[in-house]
Amino acid sequence: MRYVKTLAAAGIALTLASGAVLARSGDAGPGQSVDAKGVVTESLDGSIDRHRAAERATAATTTTTGATTATTTARADELPADDGPGGSTEPVSFGAVHDVIATDDGSETPPGVDPDTPIGGVSVNGARPEGIGFTSFPGDAPAPTPNHAGPGSYSVAPGCHVQCIESGVAYPRGFGAELVVTTTVDADIFISVVADTNDDGDWDFSEFTSSNGMVDDFRWTLDHLDPGQTYYAMAAATDDNDKTSHAFGEFTTLSQRDIHVALGDVAINGGPDNIVETDLWMKVGATSSNFTPGQVGIPIYDDMARFLDLRLLVVRSWNGAVCEVWQLQESDPSHGHWSDSCLAWHHASVDGIDLDTAPAGKTRWTETVVHTTIATPGGGGGALPPGYGDPYYFSFSAPVTISVTYR
């Protein structure tokens, strides 16, 4: 009787270099919990053993012709795990291996709020937010004009001597805003926005702009504002007779950014050619999830920061006579193999992904998509990557699509 590894039946726990524990979505063991999205979390107690099978797993044979998905169906009784290496393994064969692991999870991104729904605006009837007046706004705004047509005139021709600002609306632009001011006559339009973002009584945010010409429709986009923050706005319109109308108001930015992460097909090159199982673990920000085909839950992550770090760990395994306990320690290298555990691994990362990328051709939006590729590093300067030449070494790359919604 030979002992072989089984990941699918017994589950696996891995400790990444960051110290975070990755736990297989499925049967939660002691100290584990599974949330509604299929993400398993586990407390780190310094001793997490992987199980071994008492009988050889019933496995689907993996070929390497074309694009093949590596799968294993295991049935085994669990035995106590040994505490260290020392087992013998079957011979491992090597070749020009090229596998593609198909990873479509089939889930969909929840929609954002309607981008055409205003988040605020200015009032054209003279109302002002409490405590807001002309002196609240910087930028040398035009002074108000008395409500008459001019000395010696009794005519009331169209102009900004009366209210000529027809509307002023703020629309969501991620966590920013698009401000749209329209007038009943051509005018030089001025807009100023202020906010007390730290509640200390002072305007620590203050920006203004002008159309610099006579228009009846002026649009201003403000990006990367604070989420859930109230901003105060003033619009001023000056006609060709130097008469000016004003309007005051406020808007509040959207407050939450959620993302859906879709891992594309993982192309793997090199390493052993008799692989029976490939496991994929993605760390999205501070959350680790199992992205293995058939094991991934719904990879939606709530209330994320603007910049995102991704890390993908790929673990490949083969059947051996005896496969010992595997526990990846923080001090272990980013790639390597343990013959006694019948495993080889490699990881790659992408840091600082900007989620607030404006979609092309849109001035207001509550949904956007960011594309990137996660791949094992090269050697730099034309050199071979570290580890290249080791028969267990493999490289990989995969496209990643991040759908971002705001609400």
Secondary structure, DSSP 8 states (H G I E B T S, - for coil): ---EE-STTT--EEE-TTS-EEE-SSS--TTEEE-TTS-EEE---S-----EESS---------SSS----------EE---SS---------B---EEEE-------------TTS--EEEETTS---TT--GGG--S-------SSS-TT-----SSTTS--EEEEEEEEETTEEEEEEEEEEEEEEEEEEEE-TTSSSS--EEEEEEEEEEEEEEEEEE-S--TT-EEEEEEEEE-TTS-EEEEEEEEE----EEEEEEE--EEEEESBS---EEEEEEEETTEEEE-STTT----EE-S--SEEEEEEEEEEE---S--------TTS-SEEEEGGGTEEEEEEEEEEEES----TT-SSBSEEEEEEEEE----STT---TTTT-TT-EEEEEEEEEEEEE-
